[in-house]
């Protein structure tokens, strides 16, 4: 408080400095006069008295200065002067300043954008009360862990073999609540999969839902902006079903309807009352993997979930809690682990009592994991880490290049300011004072660039979000600027200013004023060393640019290669859409009929050549597997590390997809629910499973928990991709879906229609919508897209990387051009007299031109060689750094990290830019008039 | 009291033992104003001249007391040491 008042006094002083000076003057004069008067009264004569008084008083000017210093912020004033002076210097060379500021703005803007993304995906906390107090529980265990299965995210650490799971059982949740000593609140949620059919006011749409415990909103401290949130009363079995919707859902789906509270919604056919809308920004606690639209109590789950997970013993709940003040996460973990392990072992014993299973003979209880939960669920988020960090490295590289480039321009310009600096040194300016002045100038430039960059990043954030479809999912994150982003940009800006400013400042002030003032042609050594430094900077800049361009080349080639993979079917003129009648209560025969009815009706649309159905489309990332197939009596053993994919399809699937049948027959009306199981298999399946290559009529089987499933091979179809473009075509088994209706009914995940059209597939969308409305208006159509779009989605990462690195590649090429032009221009200016002499002695214009060009290309070639070596090293380091952490495939496809084509292309681009940038100064050199040149200064 | 008065006072009370550069009083007065120990006001002297008069504030009095306590503790300690010698 005192400090604040003190600051206030100082500040108010600042605005009445003149008054202060006057008053101090008056006061001191008064003092001296009084003193002199006293001396006269003591008998001194008036002149002596006045001198004596002054002597006793001390140095007036210094005392005034000291008094003033007491009040003012001297350093601020002197920095203010430096800044003022910097503006004047920048104003003198607007072109230079614009080039510097613009290139810094682009580089800093790119960094800010990517950091905003990193912040939004990896760093931002949930918009709830004191998120740092939240804890997220889960489990971990080795291969013999007492875990019987559940619903939720999980992953296995490839190195240690430890399994991690996100979800725990209702039993554990209840025991945790009973024996809680460490948390103020414990609550749980479960995201319902698949999305639900939500119908309000007779309009059915698909929405993402979750169920939550009664204490969820209270524990999180999330408030309703309208109505109320879910309470323990709502979470009792038999309580009337209620739902709370998020602000975004309320705004987008209901147009911010003010009368939403109290409305009835039919969620998967169950009547639920909407009781409230939560605060803006809150979209659940599952992180970017799952943005929630509506939440219902846990007790409603068995009613609305098409495949209930709240069955006894199922591990399905994500449990969170809020720590009591002063309690650590470790203490909370210790509080709950014993009861969780006890529950796990009890469950296993009960299970083994009914079904003895040797696999669980030596089972050990899982460990309870407790991690800070302030950011919500992180299971999916870590999937983006690799991509985001590579993007950060790339933009960091661009910033470094921009720094080197600006340093070079400053250096060349300091040549022009050599005289000014020499004068200031000879007038007694200290070297550090000058360095500070020059650094202030670079910081002013950097801050201008940083501010503009922040603006660019802010303006491009929606665009960035629209392209940042990492991992095939469009990111749903809040891209708002927060203190972390601003701090990052500020730090990047200041670091940039110092980084590019320091070397030229040191160099510029290390001159001997004598020769520098006399000799203006720059033949003295400082000019030469500055040139050497400029050339080295260009070599560094070109080298870094090569690294970036090689990266861009690799990503572009990867994208191109992936786009030219042979799919094994014709993707053109193929429309896909999903329908899930199960969510609207269709079961058994009714479900079978509605699927068939839709197929039949689709075939009557004029522009449709043929229509078919499958459990899901190719390339969506969905897959169905039953383990390894076996041929009874066969010699070949199927490799357990190869995934054998299954797909249930309609009768004319292969005809619609235009996948050639190589042997046997299509599925047809013979294949019914009651007829023997048949399958059509692809070439790879035949090769990996059967001893012969035409096994029509032969049998194979899958051994799954519910018993052996035997199939007869009806046909062999050409290989195709399944869920991934990067792998070789996998073994695939196709079943007639009518023989698997029981599974389709049970999974309740809906099916996909594939429609082959004669023209643009999008043109038939209205007809499809009409058709579906006439069959059942409450079963909406989802995920309408063409097959090429579906495949493209799988390439989103590659596209983002290719586009982003090429755009930045273009930027660094321009920067390289500017930098080179700057250095060579300076070089030519410096040597004007020398060139003039040579020309006077008979050197031709062509020869001068060639000489300058040769010099340019020599510098650039050196840079290119360093860059090529650097990129070889960099790709090695990057691939080594990711090896082992991440079990996902290599980011490149069809090219090695040391792709010579990309390196040669990068080198060529740079050489062309260098030739253009070097030609202009070279031509100027060639046009030097010997007479003018010799008189030059 | 105005600056000149303060200086005179110090000189007379200390019987000319404490003779400092009189002017150095003024930066010190400024510092004490910043700290909020003093306030100042322009007033007329008995001789009808305008002068800046300084006054101790509540904060200033507290500070003075604290300083005096500290000072007497230190001098007391010094005395005790000297007496032992």
Interface residues (C-beta under 8 A of the other chain):
Chain A: X2 X5 X6 X9 X10 X23 X24 X26 X27 X28 X30 X31 X34 X35 X38 X56 X57 X58 X59 X60 X63 X64 X66 X67 X69 X70 X71
Chain B: X2 X3 X4 X7 X8 X21 X22 X23 X24 X26 X27 X30 X31 X33 X34 X35 X36 X42 X49 X50 X51 X52 X59
